[in-house]
Amino acid sequence: MKKLLIFLTLGLLSLNAGAVELKEGTNYDLITPAPPVGSGDEVEVVEFFMYTCPHCNHLEPSLQEWTKKLPENVKFHHIPAMFGGAANLHARNFFALEVMGEEGRLHNAWFKAIHEQKQRLRTQADIDKFLEKNGVDMNKFHATLNSFTVQTKTNRAAALMRRYGVRSVPMMIVDGRYRIKNTPQVLENTDALIEKTLADRKK
């Protein structure tokens, strides 16, 4: 069954990745030290992003359509990048909403508020107003925001940024092994590297 799933995944991804010519240093970089070659049929893909980043905002609609077509064995996650200031504040709020099960509902609203409605959302007070307006239980939210769970998630995200060498956003990471350069073909390159990851595991 697993071999069949890998075969089907490769077939689906190759529809998008077939025309992509992967070249290290051109459309992706290897993350060093490289993790051991994985096994099984599950591949993790991570996007590091910031809500204030115009390039992340521009990519988001295409990214959403792309994720809808992913096979079940490709697991996708957003991770907010932390480069200081508002980015760190947004990251803590992101993880609090994630713990509450609200992040998915409000993800697009964050981008829209900043890039279309020109809300700054650079202080906790401004963010609180935004969240309250969007129906978040603020008592529960603040308890969650200051929780050990959110602090742990924030620390882990910062550690992954360092581990993966994330210095700009949006940044796609495949299998903890490939750091994909932000080009107009970023999603096609991601498909190709997912395909490569699964093919390498069969060797």
N, C-alpha and C positions, 0 to 999 in steps of 0.2 A: 504493500500500500504506500509506504514512504517513497519507494522508487517511482511509483506511478505519480505521486504528488510532485516530486522533483521534476519529472518529465513534463507534466502539465504546466508547472511554473515556468520552466525554461521555454516551453512553447509559447506561452502567453507573453512573457517578457521579450522574447526574440522578435515579436511583431514590432515593438518599439525600438529595440536595441540593435536590430540587424544591420542597420546602416552606420552604426557608431564604430569608429576606429579608436580603441582605447590606447592612450599613450601616456605613460607615467611622466609627470612633470608638465604635461600639456593640459589634460583635462582632469587629472587626479594626482594626488600624492599618496605615497605609502606612509602610514602612521608607524613610527618607530618608538620603542621596540614593538615589533609586530606581535600580536597575540598568537597563540597556537592555532593551527588550522582546526576549525570546528568540525562538528559532525552533525548528522541529522539533516532535517529539511527546513529548519527555521532560521530566518535571516532577520537581523535587527537593522532598521534604518532610522537614523536620528536627524532631525533638522534643528540646528542651533539658530535662533532668531532673536530679534528684538522688536517690540511693538513700535518703537520710534523709527525703525529702519525703513526708508522708502523702498529699498530693493526687496525687503521681506514682504512688505505690503503688496508690491507689484507681483511677486511670485505666488502669493497665497491663493488666488483663484485657481491657477493652474495646478498648484500643489493639491488642493482639495479634490479636483477632478481626478488627478493621478492616484490619490490614495483610495478613491472609490473603486478603482480597477485592480488594486493589488490582490494577489492570491492570499489565501488565509494564512499561509506559512511565512509571509513577509510582515513583520511587526513594525509599525511606524510610530514614532514618538516625537513630539515637540519638546525641546529643552530651551528655556530662555537663557540667552547669553548674559554674562555679567561683566561689564567693563567699567563699573562704578556708577555713582550717581543714580539717576532715574532707572537705569537698566537693572541695578541691584534691587531697587524698590519694587519694580514691576515683577522681577523674578519671584520674590517672596509672596507677592499677591497672587501670581500665577499658581504657585504650589499650594497656597491655601485654597484657592478655588478648585484646584485639581482634587485635593483631599475631600472637599465638599461635594464633588461631582458636578461642579458648575462651570469648570473651565471650558469644556466643549461648547456649551451654550453661549458663552460670552467671548469666545476667541475672536470671531469676526467683529464683534461690537468694539473690542479694544482697538483694532486697526481702524475701524470706521471713525471712532471718536477722535483719534489722533490725526488721521490723514485727511478725513473729509470734513469733520465737524470742528477741527482745529482746537480741540481741547488739549491742554498741556499735560495734565495728569502726572505732574512731577512732584506732588506732595501726597502724603497719605490722606489728608483731608479732601483733596480733589478726587482721589481715587475712591474714597468712601462715598462721595456724592454720586459718582458715576455708578458704583455698584448698587447703591440704594435705589437709584432711579431704575436700575435693571432688575429689581426684585430680589436681591440677595438678602438673606437673613443676616443682618449686621452683627447681632450679638454672637451668633454662631461663628460668623466670619472672623471677628476679632479674637475669639477664643482659639480658633484654628490658626490664625496668622501667627500667634505667639506660642504655638505648640512645638514640642520637641520634634514631632513628625515633619513639620515644615522646615525646621532648622536642619534636620538631617537631609531632606531632599535638596535644600539649597547648598549645603556643603558638598553633597555628592555631585551636583551639577557643576560646581566650581572645580572639583577634582577632575571631572570628565573633560572640561574645557582645557585644563592643563595637559591631561593625558593625550588628548587628540590634537593639541596644538591649534585650537580655534582662536584666530586673531581677527576674524572679520565674519560678517553675517550677510545673507544667509549662508550657512555651511551645512552640507549634507555629509553624513558619515555612514558608511556601509560596513557592517560586521565588525565595527571597531578597528578596521584595517585600512579602509580607503577614505581619504578626505577629498571631496569632490570640489573642484574649482567652480566658482559662481560664474557661469557663462549662460548664454541663451539656451544651450543644450543640457543644462544641469540635470533635468529629469530623465532625458534619454541616456545620459552618462550613468545616472543612478541605476536605471534599468539594466544597462550593460554590466555594471559591476555586481549587481545582484546575481545576474546570470553567471558571471565569472566565478563568484563565490560558490554557488551551488555546483558548478562544473568542477571546480578544484577539489571539492569534497568527495567527488566520485573517483578521483585519481588514485 
